């Protein structure tokens, strides 16, 4: 799987700006909001502006506490299931995508819908449909219970088998070993995913690859940036929520790439000052569903504790944007 992504300008050799004397912060770039998250959050904000509160949202629009709480204050009501939305009301589907069954439930309840599914997740849904129609067994690498996995598998539940942990590989049963393909959740660790693919290929040598990378450009880019700086860091702080898959992966990537310690925090005040003991270099990054204001608050917090020298580590310049959901393009 390539670590380059279409629509991304590589930065060449990672650059570190600023001085390196004494205590310092290495700040990853790119970090934070991706195009799919930006599109989804704006979709809820625009729905509230155009239609007024309440606007119902199935599941968290993105996996970030600050974003969800801010939208809730504006009048968004977050529900777990479509059945919780009053008949005829407006509901937004989250960036993680939903299954055809959820769309059918919404239609039965006469709900007005805005589908804020990330286009890169939609791409994987289309791949499931394509290969299910060609009668392939589809091995979906992802985390059990994650909304994205549930939506993707729901496109063809009789053809999709979830492969989460290494022990799941031995449980896979296929009808024809020559017609098997792997697909993946978009927010996984690239390295962990390829490890799982190698394990699957040992069992199924004819295992086919996706037509294009399923792991999204933003997930990959944020992991590459962390890898570029982790070995120089005594501590890497990742801003993100515990239910954010891509944020949790950044902690794992930092540790594997040489950081002495790494922690996930939603807010600056969650940082334990004991973590800074003996630390000269702190790496800072954030998951793809994290607004940059939270990173700036963390940098301020660190500056007050002597880490005011901020050096940016740049590995790519992202220029991707997505059009709004079709339901909001004419309002």
C-alpha positions as CSV (number, residue, x, y, z in Angstrom):
1,X,0.0,0.0,0.0
2,X,1.4,3.3,-1.0
3,X,1.9,6.1,1.5
4,X,1.4,8.8,-1.2
5,X,-2.1,10.0,-1.9
6,X,-3.8,11.6,-4.9
7,X,-4.4,15.3,-4.5
8,X,-1.6,15.6,-1.9
9,X,1.6,17.6,-2.5
10,X,4.5,15.7,-0.9
11,X,6.8,18.0,1.1
12,X,9.9,16.0,0.1
13,X,12.3,15.5,3.0
14,X,10.5,16.2,6.2
15,X,11.3,19.8,7.4
16,X,11.7,20.9,10.9
17,X,11.6,24.7,11.4
18,X,12.8,26.7,14.3
19,X,15.6,26.1,16.8
20,X,16.3,23.0,18.7
21,X,17.9,24.4,21.9
22,X,16.5,23.3,25.3
23,X,12.8,22.3,25.7
24,X,10.9,22.2,22.4
25,X,7.8,21.0,20.7
26,X,7.7,19.2,17.4
27,X,4.3,20.0,15.8
28,X,3.2,17.5,13.1
29,X,1.9,18.8,9.8
30,X,-0.5,17.7,8.5
31,X,-2.7,17.2,11.5
32,X,-6.3,17.7,12.5
33,X,-9.4,18.1,10.3
34,X,-9.5,16.2,7.1
35,X,-11.8,17.1,4.2
36,X,-14.4,14.5,5.1
37,X,-14.7,15.7,8.7
38,X,-14.8,19.3,7.6
39,X,-17.6,18.5,5.2
40,X,-19.6,16.6,7.8
41,X,-19.4,19.2,10.5
42,X,-20.3,22.0,8.1
43,X,-23.3,19.9,6.9
44,X,-24.7,19.9,10.5
45,X,-24.0,23.6,11.0
46,X,-25.6,24.5,7.6
47,X,-28.7,22.3,8.4
48,X,-29.1,24.2,11.7
49,X,-28.7,27.5,9.9
50,X,-31.2,26.6,7.2
51,X,-33.8,24.5,9.0
52,X,-33.3,25.6,12.6
53,X,-33.1,23.4,15.7
54,X,-33.6,20.6,16.3
55,X,-31.5,18.7,13.7
56,X,-31.1,15.1,14.6
57,X,-27.8,13.3,13.9
58,X,-27.5,9.5,13.9
59,X,-24.4,8.6,15.9
60,X,-21.7,11.2,16.5
61,X,-21.2,13.2,13.3
62,X,-17.4,12.7,13.9
63,X,-15.6,11.1,16.8
64,X,-14.7,14.2,18.8
65,X,-16.1,15.3,22.1
66,X,-15.5,19.0,21.6
67,X,-17.2,19.0,18.1
68,X,-20.2,17.0,19.3
69,X,-20.7,19.1,22.4
70,X,-20.4,22.4,20.4
71,X,-23.1,21.2,17.9
72,X,-25.3,19.9,20.7
73,X,-25.2,23.5,22.2
74,X,-26.4,24.8,18.8
75,X,-29.4,22.4,18.8
76,X,-28.2,19.2,17.3
77,X,-29.7,16.1,18.9
78,X,-27.5,13.0,18.7
79,X,-29.2,9.6,18.7
80,X,-28.0,6.0,18.4
81,X,-30.7,4.7,16.1
82,X,-33.0,6.0,13.4
83,X,-36.0,4.8,15.4
84,X,-35.3,7.6,18.0
85,X,-35.9,10.3,15.4
86,X,-39.5,11.6,15.3
87,X,-41.4,10.7,12.1
88,X,-40.9,13.3,9.4
89,X,-38.0,15.0,11.2
90,X,-34.6,15.9,9.7
91,X,-31.7,13.5,10.3
92,X,-28.0,13.8,9.3
93,X,-26.1,10.6,8.8
94,X,-22.6,10.7,10.2
95,X,-19.3,10.8,8.3
96,X,-18.8,7.1,9.1
97,X,-21.6,6.0,6.7
98,X,-24.6,3.8,7.2
99,X,-25.9,0.6,5.8
100,X,-28.8,0.3,3.2
101,X,-30.9,-1.0,6.1
102,X,-30.6,2.4,7.8
103,X,-31.6,4.3,4.7
104,X,-34.6,2.0,4.4
105,X,-35.6,2.6,8.0
106,X,-35.4,6.4,7.4
107,X,-37.6,6.1,4.4
108,X,-40.2,4.0,6.3
109,X,-40.3,6.8,9.0
110,X,-40.6,9.5,6.3
111,X,-37.5,11.2,7.6
112,X,-35.8,13.9,5.7
113,X,-32.1,12.9,5.4
114,X,-28.8,14.6,4.8
115,X,-26.1,12.0,4.1
116,X,-22.7,13.4,5.4
117,X,-20.9,10.1,4.7
118,X,-17.3,10.8,3.8
119,X,-16.8,10.3,0.1
120,X,-13.8,8.0,0.8
121,X,-16.1,5.8,2.9
122,X,-18.6,5.8,0.1
123,X,-15.9,4.6,-2.2
124,X,-15.4,1.5,0.0
125,X,-19.2,0.9,0.0
126,X,-19.1,0.9,-3.8
127,X,-16.2,-1.5,-3.8
128,X,-18.2,-3.9,-1.6
129,X,-21.2,-3.7,-3.9
130,X,-19.0,-4.2,-7.0
131,X,-17.2,-7.3,-5.6
132,X,-20.4,-8.7,-4.0
133,X,-22.1,-8.5,-7.4
134,X,-19.1,-10.4,-8.9
135,X,-19.7,-13.1,-6.2
136,X,-16.4,-12.5,-4.3
137,X,-15.9,-13.3,-0.6
138,X,-14.9,-9.9,0.9
139,X,-12.6,-9.8,3.9
140,X,-13.1,-6.5,5.6
141,X,-10.2,-5.5,7.8
142,X,-11.5,-3.2,10.6
143,X,-12.5,-2.9,14.2
144,X,-15.6,-4.7,15.4
145,X,-18.4,-2.4,16.5
146,X,-17.0,0.7,14.7
147,X,-19.8,2.6,12.9
148,X,-17.9,2.7,9.7
149,X,-17.4,-1.1,9.7
150,X,-21.1,-1.7,10.4
151,X,-22.2,0.5,7.5
152,X,-19.7,-1.0,5.1
153,X,-20.5,-4.6,6.0
154,X,-24.2,-3.8,5.8
155,X,-23.8,-3.3,2.0
156,X,-23.5,-7.1,1.5
157,X,-23.7,-8.9,4.9
158,X,-23.8,-12.3,3.3
159,X,-20.5,-11.7,1.4
160,X,-18.5,-9.7,4.0
161,X,-16.4,-11.2,6.8
162,X,-14.8,-8.9,9.4
163,X,-11.1,-9.5,10.2
164,X,-10.2,-7.5,13.3
165,X,-7.5,-9.3,15.2
166,X,-4.8,-11.8,14.1
167,X,-6.8,-14.7,15.5
168,X,-9.7,-13.8,13.2
169,X,-7.6,-14.8,10.2
170,X,-7.9,-18.5,11.0
171,X,-11.7,-18.3,11.3
172,X,-12.2,-17.0,7.8
173,X,-14.1,-19.4,5.5
174,X,-14.4,-18.8,1.8
175,X,-16.3,-20.6,-1.0
176,X,-13.6,-20.1,-3.7
177,X,-10.0,-19.2,-2.8
178,X,-9.5,-17.7,-6.2
179,X,-12.3,-15.2,-5.7
180,X,-11.4,-13.4,-2.4
181,X,-10.6,-9.7,-1.9
182,X,-9.6,-7.7,1.1
183,X,-11.0,-4.2,1.8
184,X,-10.4,-2.0,4.9
185,X,-11.8,0.5,7.3
186,X,-10.5,3.9,6.2
187,X,-9.0,5.0,9.5
188,X,-6.6,2.1,10.3
189,X,-2.9,2.0,10.8
190,X,-1.3,1.3,7.5
191,X,1.3,-1.0,9.0
192,X,-1.2,-3.0,11.1
193,X,-3.5,-3.4,8.1
194,X,-0.7,-4.7,5.8
195,X,0.4,-7.1,8.6
196,X,-3.2,-8.5,8.6
197,X,-3.1,-8.7,4.8
198,X,0.1,-10.7,4.8
199,X,-1.5,-13.1,7.3
200,X,-4.6,-13.5,5.1
201,X,-2.4,-14.0,2.0
202,X,-0.6,-16.9,3.7
203,X,-4.0,-18.6,3.8
204,X,-5.3,-17.3,0.5
205,X,-2.4,-16.8,-2.0
206,X,-4.8,-15.5,-4.6
207,X,-6.2,-12.8,-2.3
208,X,-7.0,-9.7,-4.4
209,X,-6.1,-6.1,-3.4
210,X,-8.6,-3.2,-3.5
211,X,-8.7,-1.3,-6.7
212,X,-7.2,1.7,-4.8
213,X,-6.1,2.4,-1.3
214,X,-9.0,2.2,1.2
215,X,-7.1,3.8,4.1
216,X,-7.8,7.5,3.6
217,X,-5.2,10.0,2.6
218,X,-5.6,11.9,5.9
219,X,-5.1,8.9,8.1
220,X,-2.0,7.9,6.1
221,X,-0.6,11.5,6.1
222,X,-1.0,11.9,9.8
223,X,0.8,8.6,10.5
224,X,3.6,9.6,8.1
225,X,4.1,12.9,9.9
226,X,4.2,11.2,13.3
227,X,6.7,8.6,12.0
228,X,9.0,11.5,10.8
229,X,9.3,13.0,14.3
230,X,8.6,10.2,16.8
231,X,12.2,9.1,17.2
232,X,13.2,12.6,18.3
233,X,10.4,12.8,20.9
234,X,10.6,11.9,24.5
235,X,6.8,12.2,24.6
236,X,4.1,12.4,21.9
237,X,0.7,13.9,22.8
238,X,-2.1,13.1,20.4
239,X,-5.2,15.3,20.6
240,X,-8.2,13.2,20.0
241,X,-11.1,11.3,21.5
242,X,-10.9,7.7,22.8
243,X,-13.6,6.6,20.3
244,X,-11.6,8.0,17.4
245,X,-9.9,5.1,15.6
246,X,-7.5,7.2,13.6
247,X,-6.5,9.2,16.8
248,X,-5.8,6.0,18.7
249,X,-3.7,4.7,15.8
250,X,-1.5,7.8,16.0
251,X,-0.5,6.9,19.6
252,X,0.4,3.3,18.4
253,X,2.4,4.6,15.4
254,X,4.3,7.1,17.6
255,X,5.4,4.3,20.0
256,X,6.4,1.9,17.2
257,X,8.4,4.7,15.5
258,X,10.5,5.4,18.5
259,X,8.7,7.8,20.9
260,X,9.5,7.0,24.5
261,X,5.9,7.6,25.6
262,X,2.7,8.7,23.9
263,X,-0.8,9.6,25.2
264,X,-4.2,10.5,23.8
265,X,-6.0,13.5,25.3
266,X,-9.2,15.4,24.4
267,X,-8.1,18.6,26.0
268,X,-4.9,20.2,27.3
269,X,-6.1,20.0,31.0
270,X,-6.0,16.2,30.7
271,X,-2.3,16.2,30.3
272,X,-0.6,14.8,33.5
273,X,2.3,17.1,34.4
274,X,4.2,14.0,35.6
275,X,4.4,12.9,31.9
276,X,6.8,15.9,31.4
277,X,9.4,14.7,33.9
278,X,12.7,14.5,32.2
279,X,11.2,15.4,28.8
280,X,13.1,17.7,26.4
281,X,11.2,17.2,23.2
282,X,7.4,16.9,23.1
283,X,5.7,15.8,19.8
284,X,2.2,17.1,19.2
285,X,-0.4,16.0,16.6
286,X,-4.1,15.5,16.4
287,X,-6.6,13.1,14.8
288,X,-8.5,13.8,11.6
289,X,-11.7,14.8,13.6
290,X,-10.0,17.4,15.8
291,X,-10.3,21.2,15.3
292,X,-7.0,23.0,15.5
293,X,-8.2,25.2,18.3
294,X,-7.7,22.2,20.7
295,X,-4.1,21.9,19.5
296,X,-3.4,25.6,20.0
297,X,-4.7,25.3,23.5
298,X,-2.3,22.4,24.1
299,X,0.6,24.4,22.7
300,X,-0.3,27.3,25.1
301,X,-0.4,24.9,28.0
302,X,3.0,23.5,27.1
303,X,4.4,27.0,26.6
304,X,3.5,27.9,30.2
305,X,5.6,24.9,31.3
306,X,8.7,25.9,29.4
307,X,8.0,24.3,26.0
308,X,7.5,27.5,24.0
309,X,9.9,26.6,21.1
310,X,7.6,25.1,18.5
311,X,9.1,23.5,15.5
312,X,6.8,22.3,12.7
313,X,7.5,18.9,11.0
314,X,6.0,19.0,7.5
315,X,5.6,15.8,5.4
316,X,2.8,16.8,3.1
317,X,0.6,19.7,2.1
318,X,-3.1,18.7,1.8
319,X,-5.3,20.5,-0.7
320,X,-8.3,18.1,-0.9
321,X,-11.8,19.5,-0.4
322,X,-15.2,17.7,-0.9
323,X,-18.4,19.2,-2.2
324,X,-21.2,19.5,0.4
325,X,-23.8,16.6,0.6
326,X,-26.1,16.9,-2.4
327,X,-29.1,17.7,-0.1
328,X,-27.4,21.0,0.9
329,X,-26.0,22.1,-2.4
330,X,-29.1,24.2,-3.4
331,X,-30.1,25.6,-0.1
